[in-house]
């Protein structure tokens, strides 16, 4: 995070992609991808022709889970930083 060039206050400048709104939107989108991949996983288990393609929904589940976790940690870090700053 960059610091404000003003030497008086040194307020942290949060970029647009690191704002709370964008992070919550990204978590919501990744939850939709996660649910879509769970549906793909169930379809691939039901149809024996699709057993060899089971890696696609599994990969989607892993990648969306990683993004959800990292974005949630980013939001939590911002809240803890703001909480410490207020005290």
N, CA, C and O of each residue as an XYZ file, in Angstrom:
348
protein
N       0.833     -1.169      0.000
C       0.000      0.000      0.000
C       0.888      1.247      0.000
O       1.852      1.338      0.760
N       0.555      2.179     -0.843
C       1.332      3.412     -0.931
C       0.871      4.417      0.114
O      -0.276      4.407      0.561
N       1.797      5.277      0.483
C       1.481      6.312      1.453
C       1.174      7.613      0.731
O       1.694      7.873     -0.355
N       0.337      8.413      1.336
C       0.012      9.736      0.813
C       1.272     10.606      0.901
O       1.965     10.580      1.918
N       1.576     11.372     -0.149
C       2.810     12.162     -0.103
C       2.786     13.294      0.921
O       3.827     13.893      1.192
N       1.639     13.596      1.487
C       1.565     14.643      2.499
C       2.296     14.181      3.753
O       1.966     13.133      4.306
N       3.289     14.952      4.211
C       4.058     14.513      5.381
C       3.295     14.670      6.698
O       3.733     14.160      7.729
N       2.163     15.369      6.672
C       1.425     15.601      7.914
C       0.656     14.373      8.394
O       0.719     14.026      9.573
N      -0.063     13.720      7.499
C      -1.020     12.712      7.938
C      -0.632     11.287      7.590
O      -0.979     10.371      8.335
N       0.058     11.067      6.512
C       0.490      9.719      6.102
C      -0.675      8.737      6.043
O      -0.628      7.672      6.659
N      -1.709      9.097      5.307
C      -2.878      8.234      5.153
C      -2.600      7.200      4.057
O      -2.025      7.541      3.023
N      -2.996      5.960      4.268
C      -2.787      4.899      3.304
C      -3.776      5.056      2.155
O      -4.975      5.221      2.378
N      -3.266      5.004      0.923
C      -4.114      5.088     -0.265
C      -4.433      3.662     -0.707
O      -3.528      2.889     -1.020
N      -5.710      3.317     -0.730
C      -6.125      1.977     -1.136
C      -6.495      2.023     -2.612
O      -7.369      2.803     -2.991
N      -5.856      1.212     -3.461
C      -6.201      1.195     -4.886
C      -7.621      0.679     -5.104
O      -8.198      0.038     -4.225
N      -8.183      0.963     -6.287
C      -9.572      0.590     -6.550
C      -9.775     -0.908     -6.499
O     -10.830     -1.365     -6.059
N      -8.796     -1.693     -6.936
C      -8.956     -3.149     -6.953
C      -8.824     -3.752     -5.562
O      -9.065     -4.946     -5.384
N      -8.456     -2.967     -4.599
C      -8.302     -3.443     -3.233
C      -9.403     -2.890     -2.332
O      -9.325     -3.019     -1.110
N     -10.422     -2.277     -2.922
C     -11.503     -1.720     -2.117
C     -12.435     -2.840     -1.650
O     -12.456     -3.935     -2.213
N     -13.190     -2.536     -0.623
C     -14.086     -3.543     -0.038
C     -15.171     -3.967     -1.024
O     -15.530     -5.143     -1.082
N     -15.695     -3.018     -1.800
C     -16.763     -3.327     -2.754
C     -16.289     -4.303     -3.816
O     -16.982     -5.269     -4.134
N     -15.118     -4.051     -4.359
C     -14.575     -4.934     -5.401
C     -14.267     -6.309     -4.818
O     -14.511     -7.322     -5.473
N     -13.740     -6.360     -3.612
C     -13.420     -7.652     -2.991
C     -14.685     -8.469     -2.720
O     -14.700     -9.679     -2.947
N     -15.735     -7.824     -2.242
C     -16.989     -8.543     -1.985
C     -17.598     -9.020     -3.296
O     -18.126    -10.129     -3.364
N     -17.529     -8.196     -4.338
C     -18.031     -8.601     -5.658
C     -17.246     -9.800     -6.186
O     -17.832    -10.721     -6.753
N     -15.924     -9.796     -6.004
C     -15.096    -10.908     -6.465
C     -15.412    -12.187     -5.696
O     -15.450    -13.270     -6.280
N     -15.639    -12.068     -4.394
C     -16.006    -13.248     -3.602
C     -17.342    -13.810     -4.084
O     -17.501    -15.025     -4.195
N     -18.305    -12.925     -4.370
C     -19.604    -13.381     -4.881
C     -19.473    -14.094     -6.208
O     -20.094    -15.137     -6.418
N     -18.668    -13.542     -7.111
C     -18.466    -14.190     -8.414
C     -17.785    -15.551     -8.253
O     -18.149    -16.518     -8.922
N     -16.812    -15.615     -7.375
C     -16.110    -16.881     -7.167
C     -17.004    -17.917     -6.477
O     -16.831    -19.117     -6.689
N     -17.948    -17.470     -5.662
C     -18.913    -18.413     -5.087
C     -19.811    -18.997     -6.183
O     -20.161    -20.177     -6.145
N     -20.178    -18.162     -7.155
C     -20.960    -18.677     -8.291
C     -20.148    -19.686     -9.098
O     -20.679    -20.717     -9.511
N     -18.878    -19.401     -9.325
C     -18.007    -20.350    -10.039
C     -17.864    -21.634     -9.239
O     -17.860    -22.726     -9.807
N     -17.746    -21.507     -7.925
C     -17.630    -22.682     -7.052
C     -18.882    -23.556     -7.154
O     -18.779    -24.776     -7.279
N     -20.058    -22.935     -7.100
C     -21.304    -23.696     -7.212
C     -21.453    -24.322     -8.598
O     -21.918    -25.455     -8.721
N     -21.061    -23.592     -9.637
C     -21.104    -24.126    -10.999
C     -20.193    -25.339    -11.135
O     -20.556    -26.322    -11.781
N     -19.016    -25.274    -10.531
C     -18.099    -26.401    -10.614
C     -18.580    -27.592     -9.791
O     -18.301    -28.737    -10.144
N     -19.301    -27.336     -8.695
C     -19.897    -28.455     -7.948
C     -20.964    -29.153     -8.790
O     -21.087    -30.377     -8.756
N     -21.732    -28.368     -9.545
C     -22.723    -28.965    -10.444
C     -22.026    -29.768    -11.540
O     -22.486    -30.851    -11.902
N     -20.927    -29.249    -12.068
C     -20.159    -29.987    -13.071
C     -19.559    -31.256    -12.511
O     -19.458    -32.261    -13.214
N     -19.166    -31.221    -11.274
C     -18.610    -32.406    -10.622
C     -19.675    -33.491    -10.482
O     -19.409    -34.669    -10.725
N     -20.872    -33.086    -10.090
C     -21.942    -34.083     -9.949
C     -22.341    -34.660    -11.301
O     -22.645    -35.849    -11.393
N     -22.348    -33.848    -12.346
C     -22.677    -34.353    -13.695
C     -21.601    -35.313    -14.174
O     -21.910    -36.336    -14.785
N     -20.346    -34.994    -13.905
C     -19.269    -35.878    -14.364
C     -19.257    -37.199    -13.603
O     -18.821    -38.217    -14.142
N     -19.728    -37.198    -12.363
C     -19.840    -38.470    -11.636
C     -21.002    -39.316    -12.151
O     -20.913    -40.544    -12.167
N     -22.083    -38.675    -12.570
C     -23.262    -39.415    -13.028
C     -23.065    -40.065    -14.393
O     -23.548    -41.172    -14.630
N     -22.366    -39.390    -15.281
C     -22.203    -39.889    -16.643
C     -20.821    -40.521    -16.806
O     -19.814    -39.830    -16.656
N     -20.751    -41.816    -17.111
C     -19.446    -42.483    -17.230
C     -18.596    -41.952    -18.389
O     -17.373    -42.090    -18.367
N     -19.224    -41.350    -19.394
C     -18.452    -40.800    -20.509
C     -17.629    -39.586    -20.089
O     -16.634    -39.259    -20.736
N     -18.031    -38.924    -19.023
C     -17.356    -37.701    -18.583
C     -16.374    -37.923    -17.448
O     -15.832    -36.957    -16.910
N     -16.130    -39.171    -17.070
C     -15.214    -39.437    -15.953
C     -13.791    -38.942    -16.237
O     -13.087    -38.517    -15.321
N     -13.377    -38.997    -17.490
C     -12.014    -38.561    -17.796
C     -11.867    -37.037    -17.771
O     -10.749    -36.521    -17.779
N     -12.992    -36.318    -17.741
C     -12.948    -34.858    -17.709
C     -13.265    -34.294    -16.327
O     -13.625    -33.123    -16.203
N     -13.138    -35.097    -15.317
C     -13.470    -34.658    -13.963
C     -12.462    -33.619    -13.446
O     -12.752    -32.892    -12.495
N     -11.297    -33.552    -14.064
C     -10.274    -32.613    -13.616
C     -10.691    -31.154    -13.815
O     -10.215    -30.277    -13.095
N     -11.563    -30.887    -14.772
C     -11.969    -29.501    -15.041
C     -12.757    -28.913    -13.861
O     -12.379    -27.852    -13.365
N     -13.837    -29.558    -13.391
C     -14.522    -28.969    -12.235
C     -13.684    -28.983    -10.958
O     -13.822    -28.095    -10.116
N     -12.827    -29.975    -10.810
C     -11.958    -30.013     -9.626
C     -10.992    -28.825     -9.658
O     -10.749    -28.186     -8.635
N     -10.448    -28.539    -10.838
C      -9.557    -27.390    -10.975
C     -10.292    -26.079    -10.700
O      -9.751    -25.181    -10.054
N     -11.520    -25.973    -11.191
C     -12.317    -24.774    -10.914
C     -12.604    -24.619     -9.422
O     -12.562    -23.510     -8.891
N     -12.893    -25.720     -8.755
C     -13.137    -25.673     -7.311
C     -11.887    -25.195     -6.573
O     -11.974    -24.338     -5.693
N     -10.740    -25.739     -6.925
C      -9.499    -25.353     -6.247
C      -9.149    -23.890     -6.499
O      -8.796    -23.168     -5.567
N      -9.244    -23.452     -7.744
C      -8.872    -22.078     -8.066
C      -9.831    -21.065     -7.449
O      -9.397    -20.042     -6.919
N     -11.124    -21.344     -7.516
C     -12.071    -20.402     -6.912
C     -11.932    -20.385     -5.391
O     -12.104    -19.335     -4.771
N     -11.628    -21.516     -4.789
C     -11.408    -21.555     -3.339
C     -10.194    -20.726     -2.949
O     -10.224    -20.010     -1.949
N      -9.128    -20.820     -3.733
C      -7.927    -20.026     -3.435
C      -8.217    -18.534     -3.536
O      -7.749    -17.754     -2.706
N      -8.979    -18.134     -4.538
C      -9.300    -16.713     -4.689
C     -10.213    -16.241     -3.566
O     -10.040    -15.137     -3.049
N     -11.185    -17.068     -3.185
C     -12.080    -16.697     -2.081
C     -11.291    -16.531     -0.786
O     -11.508    -15.570     -0.047
N     -10.392    -17.443     -0.510
C      -9.610    -17.385      0.726
C      -8.680    -16.172      0.723
O      -8.603    -15.446      1.714
N      -7.973    -15.950     -0.388
C      -7.033    -14.830     -0.423
C      -7.754    -13.485     -0.347
O      -7.255    -12.559      0.293
N      -8.913    -13.362     -0.985
C      -9.666    -12.113     -0.935
C     -10.263    -11.904      0.455
O     -10.303    -10.777      0.948
N     -10.722    -12.973      1.083
C     -11.243    -12.852      2.452
C     -10.144    -12.427      3.422
O     -10.384    -11.618      4.318
N      -8.946    -12.967      3.247
C      -7.823    -12.554      4.084
C      -7.461    -11.089      3.849
O      -7.089    -10.378      4.783
N      -7.570    -10.643      2.603
C      -7.290     -9.242      2.295
C      -8.283     -8.316      2.998
O      -7.896     -7.296      3.567
N      -9.567     -8.682      2.953
C     -10.588     -7.877      3.633
C     -10.369     -7.897      5.142
O     -10.482     -6.860      5.796
N     -10.058     -9.060      5.701
C      -9.817     -9.162      7.141
C      -8.602     -8.328      7.551
O      -8.614     -7.689      8.603
N      -7.564     -8.333      6.730
C      -6.377     -7.538      7.021
C      -6.704     -6.045      7.026
O      -6.198     -5.297      7.863
N      -7.551     -5.614      6.090
C      -7.955     -4.208      6.065
C      -8.746     -3.842      7.319
O      -8.538     -2.773      7.894
N      -9.654     -4.725      7.748
C     -10.432     -4.449      8.957
C      -9.540     -4.378     10.193
O      -9.719     -3.501     11.038
N      -8.579     -5.297     10.303
C      -7.678     -5.273     11.458
C      -6.802     -4.030     11.440
O      -6.518     -3.453     12.489
N      -6.371     -3.614     10.244
C      -5.561     -2.405     10.138
C      -6.374     -1.186     10.572
O      -5.878     -0.338     11.313
N      -7.620     -1.101     10.112
C      -8.477      0.025     10.491
C      -8.834     -0.020     11.973
O      -8.967      1.026     12.607
N      -8.991     -1.225     12.534
C      -9.302     -1.370     13.956
C      -8.139     -0.884     14.810
O      -8.345     -0.187     15.804
N      -6.904     -1.254     14.424
C      -5.737     -0.802     15.166
C      -5.556      0.700     15.026
O      -5.138      1.375     15.967
N      -5.870      1.212     13.859
C      -5.692      2.623     13.588
C      -6.642      3.483     14.445
O      -6.281      4.586     14.854
N      -7.840      2.976     14.710
C      -8.835      3.716     15.493
C      -8.481      3.767     16.970
O      -8.886      4.702     17.660
N      -7.740      2.794     17.472
C      -7.406      2.763     18.902
C      -6.357      3.743     19.266
O      -5.974      3.832     20.432
